[in-house]
Amino acid sequence: MNRRQYLAVSTAALSGLAGCLGDPEYTISSVETEDDSHPLALDVATVDRNVVIESPGRLNITLRNTGTQDVIIKNTGVWPLGVLGLVPADESETAGTLLVTDEYEQSNTVEVRPNGASKDNAPLTGTLAAGESIQRQYELIGRRIPRAGTYTLQGYFDEVPLSYRTGENADWVAYHPSVTVTLTEQSVLP
């Protein structure tokens, strides 16, 4: 093999590995939620734990009205959960990791870009009936994750993802669920 052939073959081989070596892969190792005294409850279940180059990790997030009255929910982005993200629990960074959902594509109020997102700040309101729940699936894309660690779920743009009230004349109450997601880095090489 001459030098030109060797360089061509080695460059092609290294190019093929560049994506694998440059993009860490993660596992959603745990998701923990804490109950609180709101009439709303948030359940988070892992659908796909592996956050790999070819496929994102997936979380099913369910918002439930556990009370006996209808709850009016207000947020921005997409109703009812808004634009969600994960922020490092140790608060070493303020930028969050965007969680992506199909709801963004169906909405004209959210635009997702490769390095972030933007949203319309117009408030969206809707009613969640007593005993009713709404489930949305969110994806966690590996190239958006800055590092392994423990993260808290919150609004991507605002810390509080939504506000609610139990009557037309009641005050709005900020709803900030306590959810932690732990990501561990997978070894790419055996």
N, C-alpha and C positions, 0 to 999 in steps of 0.2 A: 504494500500500500504506500503510495507516495504521500508527500506532505500535504498536498492540496486535498486529496481524498480523506486523509486523516482529520484535517481541520473541518472539512464539511460534515463528516460523520459525527465528530465530537461536538461540534456546534449544534447540530440537530438533536443529539441526545441530551445535551445540557438544556436546550430550549424546551424540550419536552418535560424535563424535571423542574424547570424554573417555577412554574405555577404550583407544583406540589411542594417544593421546598420553601417557597415564599409565603404561602398562605397557611397559617396554622389551622388545624382542625380541632373542634371542641366537642365536649359531651356535656349535656345538661345533667349534672350529677344530682341536683336536688332542687325542689321547689317547695317553699314553705309559705303558708298563709296563716295569718292570725285573725281570729274572730274579733269583732268589736261590737259596739252597742248600736250601730246604725240599723235602719230598716233594710239596708242593702247589704248583700254579702257577695264576695268575689271568690269564685273557685277557679284555680289554675291547675290544669292537668297537662302533663307532657304527652304529646302524641308521637313525636320522633325526637329521641334524645341526641342523635348525632348531628352535629353542625359541621358538615364536610363540604369540600369544594364543589362537588356535584349536586348537593342537596342541602337545603336549610333545615335547621331544627324547627319543630312546630309545637306550639302551645295552644290548647283550647282554653279560652278565658270566658267564663260564664258569670254574668251579672244577674243576681237573684233578688227579687223583692221578697224579703222574709216577713214583712209586716202584714197588717190586716187592712191597710189603706193603700190606695193607688199612690205612686210616687212620681212626681214630675222631675225629669232629669234634664239638666242643661249642660252643654259642653260645646266644644268647637272641633272642627275637622270632620268626623263622622260620628253619627249617633249610634249607640249611647256611650261607647267607651273612649271616643276621641282618638287622638294619635298617641300611641303608647311607646315607651322606651324603657331601657334599662340603664341605670346610673350606678357607677361603682359605690358600694356600700360604705367604703372608707372615705368617700368624698374627695379622693385625690384628684379627680377630674370632674369638671362640671358638664362636659359634653356627654350626652347619652348615646346609647346604641338604639337606633330606630328599630322597632318591631313593625313588620310589613304585613298587611292584610289585603285580601282581594277587595275589601270595601273601599280602599283608596282609589282603585281603578274605576269603580262604579260611581265615584263622587266627583263633583266638579269643585270641591272645596279643599282638596289635598293634592299636591303634586310631589311625587317621590323622584328624587334624582340619585345618581350613583353615590354622591357624597353627603346626602342629607334629604331634607324635605322642606316644603313650605305649605302653609295652610291659610285659608280665609278665616279671619277672626270673628265672623258673624256667628252669633250664638245659635245653636240648634237645640230645640226642646222637644220632648216627647214624654209619653206616660208609660210607665211600667206598672201593670195592674198587680194587685195583691196576689202573691203566690206565683207570679209569672217570672220567667227567666229568659235571657237572651244570650246565645253563645256565638262567639266569633273565634276564628282560628287566626293566630298571628305566627309569622315566620321570623326566625332569627338567622340572619345571613352572616356567614363567617367573616367575610371581608369587612363588615361593619364593626366587629368586635375588637376593641383595642388590646385586650389581654384576658387571661383566665382570672377568675376571682369571684367574689360574691357581689351581686347587683341587687338593687331594689327596683321594683316596678313603679313607674310613675308616668305622668304625662310627658311626652317628648319635648313639648314646648313650655308647658307649665307643670310645676310639681304636682298640682292637684288635677287629676284627669277629668273630674266632673263635679257638679254641684247638684243638690236635690232639694226638694221641699215636698211636704205632704198635703198641701192645700194651696189654692191660688193666692191667698193672702199671707201665707207663712213666709218666714225668712229663708233665704237660700243657705244651705249647709254644705260646706266643702267636704267632699268624700275623698279621702286619701287612704286607700287600703294598704295594709302592711303585708307585702309579698316580697320574699327574697328568692333569687335564682342564683344557684352556684354553677359556674362553668369551669370545667377542668380541660386542660389542653391534652389532646391525643398525640401520641407519638406517630409521626408520619413515616419514619423509617423503622424497620423491624429491629 
